[in-house]
Amino acid sequence: MGHPGKQSNKLIDYRIFIPAILIIIAISIPFTVKEGQSLQFLNGIFNWIVEHFKWGYIWYTIILVGFGLYFSFSKYGNVVLGDPSDKPRFNLFEYASILISMGLGSTVMRTGMLQWASVAESPPNGVEPYSVQALMWGNSYSMFMWSLQVFAIFVMAAPAIGYIIHVRKKPLMRISEACRIIFGDRFTDGLGGKVLDVTFLVSILAGAGVTLGLGAPIVTYNIAELIGVDVSFGLTLIVTLIWVALFSISAYLGIEKGIKRLSTLNMYLAAAFAIFIMILGPGIFILDYFTNTVGFLLSHYTDLAFYTNSLDLKGSTHIERHLVFWFAYSATWAMLHSVFAAKVSKGRTIKEMILTYLLAPTLISWVATGVLGGLGVHRYLTGQLNMNEIVDGDKMSAIPTILQSLPLQTVVIIVFVIIAMIFLTTTLDSTTYTIASYTGTENMSKREPSRLLRIIVAGVITVLALLLLRIGGLEPLEVLSGIMGLPIIVIQFLTIYAAKKMMDEDKAWIHNVRGAQTAGHEQSKKS
């Protein structure tokens, strides 16, 4: 029988890395050679899921939030991920900044500025398109996208992963290892464990390629506008090489000097940018609209959380379709976020880890959406922005159009590009950190993943993203990555059960809480 603690001279575990790469290639080639037919085929599958299983995705997210609250406020919440005497690796601001940069990335800049328009054009509950009510639904949904449900998807496998590496000190930071307590040694060390781990890697590599492929245009469209050139693959290639260079420097510096410093820097930059928009832009309108939107969202939160559009038998709304895609797409990223959160949460309690991941990114994303969405809506209401440009045209081109409506437009676009670039860098950094930790053969309970391995993984992801951008295959893979969330959902629930079972077996709520060692020492002195 193989043993998880067995050390290897190899840098990477090719038994799970190579199959994952081959599966990604096998999926990508037919879907990119015949893009039209493949997109039609995938949309057919997705439409079937929306029609028959949207209720399942909705209940899936609600149940995850329930598990998150249960773990946080029950006896399990006080369990320390590490020795009871371990101090947290990062202070709360650094810790929250790292999780925010990982959880949001540049995607929130895109959805915050543009998502409201698609909802306003196809609003729920029979609301008239483009009406005041439709605009309220638009920005409220943009905030709802980045709320408790999606961050519960991201964090709820983390307790099991954190427990195996920080408490049980297992060398391999893998889903199969977390599920060992459920399936036993024979399954975990055999084919079953490899299937679990390869499934994880396929979903992450596909999700990373798509997300970075979608993130690049946020930068390229603004740079093209800034220097007065057309958007081209060459420009995208240059932008990609710059951010890979930034990432390589960050990877070389390590998590303490790399991800941590970039994440905290970006929090300050984003805050300064928001204040700049408020002062030189329509600040009073943004504050009023943000206040309205938060109130509207809180009043209709459960309406959105349980929205299926069941009484409209002939049509569908944007939210109905997009909500299923968003939850499914987020599920492909779930294990990546959980593994990364687990790795950086040493010394934190399970309650601290879950609640920080649920609340900190939610707060920041609501503010970002309030500012960026408020700016876009104001420009639409004052006639400076054509709604059709966002809904029917090239959506990314609307971003520089909105930014150019502000004073000091060159400075605005430069700062926006810098923030987006740092977000892309921290996303790639944390993604490769996690994949390298996952596929590496070194003892991850004691060491950081190899810098060389992280750069190799970054190269694989970057080539995949550029290939997809070059041959136009992003849209099929985006839909496919959403569909691939289905097996990840099953794995998530397995890890939640595994976390509870491990803590019950160890009586961790007694032996692995802060003060446990001190209490045990005093008890032994008395006896």
C-alpha positions as CSV (number, residue, x, y, z in Angstrom):
1,M,0.0,0.0,0.0
2,G,1.2,3.5,-0.9
3,H,1.7,6.0,1.9
4,P,1.0,9.7,1.8
5,G,4.0,10.5,3.7
6,K,6.4,8.8,1.3
7,Q,8.8,11.4,-0.1
8,S,9.8,11.6,-3.7
9,N,12.8,13.1,-5.5
10,K,10.4,14.4,-8.2
11,L,9.3,18.0,-8.1
12,I,5.8,17.2,-9.2
13,D,3.4,14.3,-9.0
14,Y,3.0,13.5,-12.7
15,R,0.3,10.8,-11.9
16,I,-2.2,13.5,-11.4
17,F,-0.7,16.5,-13.3
18,I,-0.2,14.9,-16.7
19,P,-3.7,13.3,-16.9
20,A,-5.2,16.7,-16.0
21,I,-3.2,18.5,-18.7
22,L,-4.1,15.8,-21.3
23,I,-7.8,16.0,-20.4
24,I,-7.8,19.8,-20.8
25,I,-6.1,19.5,-24.2
26,A,-8.5,16.8,-25.3
27,I,-11.5,19.0,-24.3
28,S,-10.1,22.2,-25.8
29,I,-9.1,20.9,-29.3
30,P,-12.6,19.8,-30.6
31,F,-14.3,22.7,-28.9
32,T,-12.0,25.2,-30.5
33,V,-11.6,23.6,-34.0
34,K,-15.4,23.5,-34.3
35,E,-16.3,26.5,-32.1
36,G,-19.8,27.2,-33.6
37,Q,-21.0,23.6,-33.3
38,S,-19.4,23.1,-29.9
39,L,-20.9,26.2,-28.5
40,Q,-24.3,25.2,-29.8
41,F,-23.8,21.7,-28.2
42,L,-22.7,23.1,-24.8
43,N,-25.5,25.7,-24.8
44,G,-27.9,22.9,-25.4
45,I,-26.6,21.1,-22.3
46,F,-26.6,24.3,-20.3
47,N,-30.1,25.2,-21.3
48,W,-31.2,21.7,-20.2
49,I,-29.5,22.3,-16.8
50,V,-31.2,25.7,-16.4
51,E,-34.6,24.2,-17.3
52,H,-34.4,21.1,-15.2
53,F,-31.9,21.7,-12.4
54,K,-31.8,25.4,-11.5
55,W,-33.6,24.7,-8.2
56,G,-30.7,22.3,-7.3
57,Y,-28.1,25.0,-7.7
58,I,-30.1,27.4,-5.6
59,W,-30.6,24.9,-2.7
60,Y,-26.9,23.9,-3.1
61,T,-25.8,27.4,-2.2
62,I,-28.3,27.8,0.6
63,I,-27.2,24.6,2.2
64,L,-23.5,25.6,2.0
65,V,-24.3,28.9,3.8
66,G,-26.1,26.8,6.4
67,F,-23.1,24.6,6.9
68,G,-20.9,27.7,7.1
69,L,-22.9,29.2,9.9
70,Y,-23.2,25.8,11.6
71,F,-19.4,25.2,11.6
72,S,-18.8,28.9,12.7
73,F,-21.2,29.0,15.7
74,S,-21.2,25.4,16.9
75,K,-18.4,23.7,19.0
76,Y,-16.4,23.3,15.8
77,G,-16.0,27.0,15.3
78,N,-13.4,27.3,18.1
79,V,-11.1,24.6,16.6
80,V,-7.7,26.0,15.7
81,L,-6.2,25.1,12.4
82,G,-2.8,24.3,13.8
83,D,-1.5,23.7,17.3
84,P,-3.6,25.5,20.0
85,S,-0.7,27.8,20.8
86,D,-0.1,28.8,17.1
87,K,-0.4,32.5,16.4
88,P,-2.1,33.5,13.1
89,R,0.3,33.8,10.3
90,F,-1.1,37.2,9.2
91,N,-2.9,40.0,11.0
92,L,-6.6,40.4,10.3
93,F,-6.1,43.2,7.6
94,E,-3.4,41.2,5.8
95,Y,-5.5,38.0,6.1
96,A,-8.7,39.7,4.8
97,S,-6.8,41.4,2.0
98,I,-5.3,38.1,0.8
99,L,-8.7,36.4,0.8
100,I,-10.3,39.4,-1.0
101,S,-7.7,39.4,-3.7
102,M,-8.1,35.7,-4.2
103,G,-11.9,35.8,-3.9
104,L,-12.7,38.8,-6.2
105,G,-9.8,39.4,-8.6
106,S,-10.4,41.6,-11.6
107,T,-13.7,40.0,-12.3
108,V,-15.5,42.2,-9.8
109,M,-14.3,45.3,-11.7
110,R,-16.0,43.9,-14.9
111,T,-19.2,42.8,-13.2
112,G,-19.4,45.9,-11.1
113,M,-19.3,48.2,-14.1
114,L,-21.3,46.2,-16.6
115,Q,-23.6,43.5,-15.1
116,W,-26.4,45.9,-14.2
117,A,-27.1,46.7,-17.8
118,S,-27.9,43.0,-18.8
119,V,-30.3,42.8,-15.9
120,A,-32.0,46.1,-16.7
121,E,-32.5,44.9,-20.2
122,S,-34.1,41.6,-19.0
123,P,-35.4,42.3,-15.5
124,P,-37.2,39.7,-13.3
125,N,-40.8,39.6,-12.1
126,G,-42.4,41.3,-15.1
127,V,-40.6,44.6,-14.5
128,E,-40.4,46.9,-17.5
129,P,-37.0,46.9,-19.2
130,Y,-34.8,50.0,-18.6
131,S,-37.2,51.3,-16.0
132,V,-36.2,52.8,-12.6
133,Q,-37.2,49.5,-11.0
134,A,-35.1,47.6,-13.6
135,L,-32.0,49.6,-12.8
136,M,-32.5,48.9,-9.1
137,W,-32.7,45.1,-9.8
138,G,-29.6,45.5,-12.0
139,N,-27.2,46.8,-9.4
140,S,-28.7,44.8,-6.7
141,Y,-28.1,41.6,-8.6
142,S,-24.5,42.8,-9.3
143,M,-24.0,42.9,-5.5
144,F,-25.9,39.7,-4.9
145,M,-23.4,37.9,-7.2
146,W,-20.7,38.7,-4.7
147,S,-22.5,37.7,-1.5
148,L,-22.8,35.0,1.1
149,Q,-23.7,32.2,-1.4
150,V,-20.7,32.5,-3.7
151,F,-18.2,32.9,-0.9
152,A,-19.7,29.9,0.9
153,I,-19.0,28.0,-2.3
154,F,-15.4,29.2,-2.2
155,V,-14.6,28.4,1.5
156,M,-16.6,25.4,2.6
157,A,-14.0,22.7,1.6
158,A,-11.3,24.7,3.5
159,P,-12.0,23.3,7.0
160,A,-11.2,19.7,5.9
161,I,-8.0,20.8,3.9
162,G,-6.9,23.1,6.8
163,Y,-7.4,20.3,9.3
164,I,-5.4,17.7,7.5
165,I,-2.3,19.9,6.9
166,H,-2.3,22.1,10.1
167,V,-3.8,19.7,12.7
168,R,-3.1,16.2,11.5
169,K,0.1,17.4,9.7
170,K,-0.4,15.3,6.6
171,P,2.2,16.0,3.9
172,L,-0.1,16.1,0.9
173,M,-2.6,18.9,0.7
174,R,-5.2,17.1,-1.5
175,I,-8.9,16.4,-1.7
176,S,-8.2,12.6,-1.7
177,E,-6.2,13.0,1.6
178,A,-9.1,15.0,3.1
179,C,-11.5,12.2,2.1
180,R,-9.3,9.4,3.5
181,I,-11.4,9.2,6.6
182,I,-14.5,8.5,4.5
183,F,-13.1,6.1,1.9
184,G,-10.2,4.5,3.7
185,D,-6.6,3.9,2.6
186,R,-7.2,1.5,-0.3
187,F,-9.4,4.0,-2.2
188,T,-7.4,7.1,-1.3
189,D,-4.0,5.6,-2.3
190,G,-5.5,3.9,-5.4
191,L,-7.4,4.8,-8.5
192,G,-10.2,6.5,-6.6
193,G,-8.0,9.0,-5.0
194,K,-6.3,9.8,-8.3
195,V,-9.7,10.4,-9.9
196,L,-10.6,12.9,-7.1
197,D,-7.3,14.7,-7.5
198,V,-7.4,14.8,-11.3
199,T,-11.0,16.1,-11.3
200,F,-9.8,18.9,-9.0
201,L,-6.9,19.8,-11.3
202,V,-9.0,19.7,-14.5
203,S,-11.6,22.1,-13.1
204,I,-8.9,24.5,-11.7
205,L,-6.8,24.6,-14.9
206,A,-10.0,25.2,-17.0
207,G,-11.3,27.8,-14.6
208,A,-7.8,29.5,-14.4
209,G,-7.4,29.6,-18.2
210,V,-10.9,31.1,-18.7
211,T,-10.6,33.6,-15.9
212,L,-7.2,34.9,-17.0
213,G,-8.5,34.9,-20.6
214,L,-11.5,37.0,-19.5
215,G,-9.3,39.2,-17.3
216,A,-6.8,40.2,-20.0
217,P,-9.4,42.2,-22.0
218,I,-10.1,44.4,-18.9
219,V,-6.5,45.6,-19.2
220,T,-6.1,45.5,-23.0
221,Y,-9.2,47.5,-23.9
222,N,-8.2,50.3,-21.6
223,I,-4.5,50.3,-22.8
224,A,-5.7,50.3,-26.4
225,E,-7.9,53.3,-25.7
226,L,-5.1,55.0,-23.8
227,I,-2.5,54.8,-26.6
228,G,-4.9,55.0,-29.5
229,V,-4.5,51.6,-31.1
230,D,-6.9,48.7,-31.9
231,V,-7.3,45.8,-29.6
232,S,-5.3,42.9,-31.1
233,F,-3.8,39.5,-30.1
234,G,-0.4,41.1,-30.1
235,L,-1.4,43.7,-27.5
236,T,-3.0,40.9,-25.4
237,L,0.2,38.9,-25.7
238,I,2.3,41.9,-24.5
239,V,-0.1,42.5,-21.5
240,T,0.0,38.8,-20.6
241,L,3.8,38.7,-20.7
242,I,4.0,41.8,-18.4
243,W,1.7,40.3,-15.8
244,V,3.5,36.9,-16.0
245,A,6.7,38.9,-15.3
246,L,5.1,40.6,-12.4
247,F,3.8,37.2,-11.1
248,S,7.3,35.7,-11.5
249,I,8.8,38.4,-9.3
250,S,5.9,37.9,-6.7
251,A,6.4,34.1,-6.8
252,Y,10.2,34.5,-6.3
253,L,9.6,36.8,-3.3
254,G,7.2,34.2,-1.7
255,I,3.8,34.6,0.0
256,E,5.0,36.9,2.7
257,K,6.7,39.5,0.4
258,G,4.7,38.7,-2.7
259,I,1.0,37.9,-2.4
260,K,0.6,39.6,1.0
261,R,2.2,42.9,-0.1
262,L,0.5,43.0,-3.4
263,S,-2.9,42.3,-1.8
264,T,-2.6,45.0,0.8
265,L,-1.2,47.5,-1.7
266,N,-4.2,46.8,-4.0
267,M,-6.7,47.4,-1.1
268,Y,-5.2,50.9,-0.6
269,L,-5.1,51.6,-4.4
270,A,-8.7,50.5,-4.8
271,A,-9.8,52.6,-1.9
272,A,-8.0,55.7,-3.3
273,F,-9.5,55.1,-6.7
274,A,-13.0,54.8,-5.3
275,I,-12.5,58.1,-3.3
276,F,-11.2,59.7,-6.5
277,I,-14.4,58.7,-8.4
278,M,-16.5,60.0,-5.6
279,I,-14.8,63.4,-5.5
280,L,-14.4,64.1,-9.2
281,G,-17.4,62.1,-10.4
282,P,-21.1,62.0,-9.5
283,G,-20.3,61.3,-5.8
284,I,-23.6,62.3,-4.3
285,F,-25.5,60.3,-6.9
286,I,-23.3,57.2,-6.2
287,L,-23.8,57.5,-2.5
288,D,-27.6,57.9,-2.9
289,Y,-27.8,55.0,-5.5
290,F,-25.6,52.8,-3.3
291,T,-27.8,53.4,-0.3
292,N,-30.9,52.7,-2.4
293,T,-29.3,49.5,-3.8
294,V,-28.2,48.1,-0.5
295,G,-31.7,48.7,0.9
296,F,-33.3,47.2,-2.2
297,L,-31.0,44.2,-2.0
298,L,-31.6,43.5,1.7
299,S,-35.4,43.8,1.0
300,H,-35.2,41.3,-1.9
301,Y,-32.2,39.1,-0.9
302,T,-34.3,36.0,-0.4
303,D,-36.2,36.8,-3.7
304,L,-32.9,36.6,-5.5
305,A,-31.5,33.7,-3.5
306,F,-34.5,31.5,-4.4
307,Y,-35.3,33.0,-7.8
308,T,-36.3,30.4,-10.5
309,N,-38.8,32.4,-12.6
310,S,-41.2,29.4,-12.3
311,L,-44.4,31.2,-13.4
312,D,-42.9,32.4,-16.8
313,L,-43.5,29.2,-18.7
314,K,-42.6,30.6,-22.1
315,G,-39.6,32.9,-21.5
316,S,-36.6,33.4,-19.3
317,T,-34.8,36.3,-17.7
318,H,-31.1,37.2,-17.5
319,I,-31.0,36.5,-13.8
320,E,-32.6,33.0,-14.2
321,R,-29.9,31.9,-16.6
322,H,-27.0,33.8,-15.3
323,L,-27.5,32.8,-11.6
324,V,-27.2,29.1,-12.6
325,F,-24.1,29.8,-14.6
326,W,-22.6,31.9,-11.9
327,F,-23.0,29.3,-9.2
328,A,-21.8,26.5,-11.4
329,Y,-18.8,28.5,-12.6
330,S,-18.0,29.5,-9.0
331,A,-18.1,25.8,-8.1
332,T,-15.2,25.1,-10.6
333,W,-13.2,27.5,-8.5
334,A,-14.4,26.2,-5.1
335,M,-11.6,23.8,-4.4
336,L,-8.9,26.3,-5.5
337,H,-10.2,28.9,-3.1
338,S,-10.7,26.4,-0.3
339,V,-7.2,24.9,-0.7
340,F,-5.6,28.4,-0.8
341,A,-7.7,29.6,2.2
342,A,-6.7,26.5,4.2
343,K,-3.0,27.0,3.4
344,V,-2.9,30.7,4.6
345,S,-5.2,30.1,7.7
346,K,-2.7,28.4,10.0
347,G,-3.3,29.7,13.5
348,R,-6.9,30.8,12.7
349,T,-10.0,29.1,14.1
350,I,-12.5,27.6,11.8
351,K,-14.9,30.4,12.7
352,E,-12.4,33.1,11.9
353,M,-11.6,31.5,8.5
354,I,-15.2,31.0,7.4
355,L,-16.6,34.3,8.6
356,T,-13.7,36.3,7.3
357,Y,-14.2,34.7,3.9
358,L,-18.0,35.2,4.0
359,L,-18.0,38.8,5.1
360,A,-14.8,40.6,4.0
361,P,-15.1,40.0,0.3
362,T,-18.8,40.6,0.4
363,L,-18.3,44.1,2.0
364,I,-15.6,45.1,-0.5
365,S,-17.4,43.8,-3.5
366,W,-20.6,45.6,-2.5
367,V,-18.7,48.9,-2.2
368,A,-16.9,48.3,-5.5
369,T,-20.1,47.5,-7.3
370,G,-21.8,50.5,-5.7
371,V,-19.1,52.9,-7.0
372,L,-18.5,51.3,-10.4
373,G,-22.1,50.4,-11.1
374,G,-23.3,53.8,-9.8
375,L,-20.9,55.6,-12.2
376,G,-22.2,53.5,-15.1
377,V,-25.9,54.0,-14.3
378,H,-25.3,57.8,-13.9
379,R,-23.7,58.0,-17.3
380,Y,-26.6,56.0,-18.8
381,L,-29.2,58.3,-17.1
382,T,-27.4,61.4,-18.3
383,G,-27.1,60.2,-21.9
384,Q,-23.3,59.7,-21.9
385,L,-23.6,55.9,-22.3
386,N,-25.5,53.9,-24.8
387,M,-27.1,50.9,-23.1
388,N,-27.0,48.9,-26.4
389,E,-23.2,49.2,-26.3
390,I,-23.1,47.2,-23.2
391,V,-25.9,44.7,-23.8
392,D,-25.6,44.0,-27.6
393,G,-22.1,45.3,-28.5
394,D,-18.6,44.7,-27.4
395,K,-19.1,44.9,-23.6
396,M,-15.5,45.4,-22.7
397,S,-15.3,48.6,-24.9
398,A,-17.9,50.2,-22.6
399,I,-15.4,50.2,-19.7
400,P,-13.0,52.8,-21.2
401,T,-16.1,54.8,-22.4
402,I,-17.4,55.0,-18.8
403,L,-13.9,55.9,-17.4
404,Q,-13.3,58.5,-20.0
405,S,-16.4,60.4,-18.8
406,L,-14.4,61.3,-15.6
407,P,-11.9,64.3,-15.3
408,L,-8.2,63.4,-15.7
409,Q,-9.3,60.5,-17.9
410,T,-5.7,59.4,-18.7
411,V,-4.8,59.2,-15.0
412,V,-8.1,57.3,-14.3
413,I,-7.5,54.7,-17.0
414,I,-3.9,54.2,-15.9
415,V,-4.9,53.7,-12.2
416,F,-7.7,51.4,-13.3
417,V,-5.3,49.3,-15.4
418,I,-2.8,49.1,-12.5
419,I,-5.4,47.9,-10.1
420,A,-6.7,45.3,-12.6
421,M,-3.1,44.2,-13.4
422,I,-2.4,43.7,-9.7
423,F,-5.6,41.7,-9.2
424,L,-4.6,39.5,-12.2
425,T,-1.2,39.0,-10.7
426,T,-2.4,38.1,-7.3
427,T,-5.0,35.7,-8.9
428,L,-2.4,34.0,-11.0
429,D,0.0,34.0,-8.0
430,S,-2.5,32.4,-5.6
431,T,-3.7,30.0,-8.3
432,T,-0.2,28.7,-9.1
433,Y,0.6,28.6,-5.4
434,T,-2.3,26.4,-4.8
435,I,-1.8,24.1,-7.8
436,A,1.9,23.8,-6.9
437,S,1.1,23.0,-3.3
438,Y,-1.5,20.4,-4.6
439,T,0.7,18.7,-7.2
440,G,4.0,19.0,-5.4
441,T,5.7,16.0,-3.7
442,E,7.2,18.0,-0.7
443,N,5.6,18.0,2.8
444,M,3.1,20.8,2.5
445,S,2.4,20.8,6.3
446,K,6.0,22.2,6.8
447,R,7.1,23.8,3.5
448,E,6.0,26.2,0.9
449,P,5.6,25.0,-2.7
450,S,8.6,25.2,-5.0
451,R,9.1,28.5,-6.8
452,L,10.2,26.7,-9.9
453,L,7.1,24.5,-9.8
454,R,4.9,27.6,-9.4
455,I,6.5,29.2,-12.5
456,I,6.0,26.0,-14.5
457,V,2.3,25.9,-13.5
458,A,2.0,29.6,-14.4
459,G,3.4,28.9,-17.8
460,V,0.9,26.1,-18.4
461,I,-2.0,28.3,-17.4
462,T,-0.8,31.3,-19.5
463,V,-0.3,29.2,-22.6
464,L,-3.7,27.8,-22.2
465,A,-5.3,31.2,-21.8
466,L,-3.4,32.7,-24.8
467,L,-4.3,29.6,-26.9
468,L,-7.9,30.0,-26.1
469,L,-7.8,33.8,-26.8
470,R,-6.0,33.2,-30.1
471,I,-8.4,30.6,-31.5
472,G,-11.5,32.1,-30.0
473,G,-12.3,29.2,-27.8
474,L,-13.0,31.0,-24.5
475,E,-16.8,31.1,-24.9
476,P,-17.2,27.3,-25.2
477,L,-14.8,26.6,-22.4
478,E,-16.5,29.3,-20.2
479,V,-19.8,27.4,-20.6
480,L,-18.0,24.0,-20.2
481,S,-16.2,25.2,-17.0
482,G,-19.6,26.0,-15.6
483,I,-20.9,22.5,-16.5
484,M,-17.8,21.0,-14.9
485,G,-18.9,22.5,-11.5
486,L,-21.2,19.5,-11.1
487,P,-18.7,16.9,-10.0
488,I,-17.0,19.5,-7.7
489,I,-20.3,20.0,-5.9
490,V,-20.3,16.4,-4.9
491,I,-16.6,16.6,-3.8
492,Q,-17.5,19.7,-1.7
493,F,-20.1,17.9,0.4
494,L,-17.7,15.0,0.9
495,T,-15.1,17.4,2.3
496,I,-17.6,19.0,4.6
497,Y,-18.6,15.5,6.0
498,A,-14.9,14.6,6.2
499,A,-14.1,17.7,8.3
500,K,-16.9,17.0,10.8
501,K,-15.9,13.3,11.0
502,M,-12.2,14.1,11.6
503,M,-13.0,16.7,14.3
504,D,-15.4,14.3,16.0
505,E,-12.8,11.5,15.9
506,D,-10.1,13.7,17.5
507,K,-12.6,15.5,19.8
508,A,-10.9,18.6,18.4
509,W,-13.4,21.0,20.1
510,I,-11.8,19.9,23.4
511,H,-8.2,19.2,22.5
512,N,-7.5,21.7,19.7
513,V,-8.9,25.0,20.9
514,R,-7.0,28.0,22.2
515,G,-6.0,27.5,25.8
516,A,-6.3,23.7,25.6
517,Q,-2.6,23.0,26.2
518,T,-2.5,25.4,29.2
519,A,-5.7,23.8,30.6
520,G,-4.2,20.4,30.1
521,H,-0.9,21.4,31.8
522,E,-2.7,22.8,34.8
523,Q,-4.9,19.7,35.1
524,S,-1.8,17.5,35.1
525,K,-0.1,19.6,37.8
526,K,-3.2,19.2,40.1
527,S,-3.2,15.4,39.6
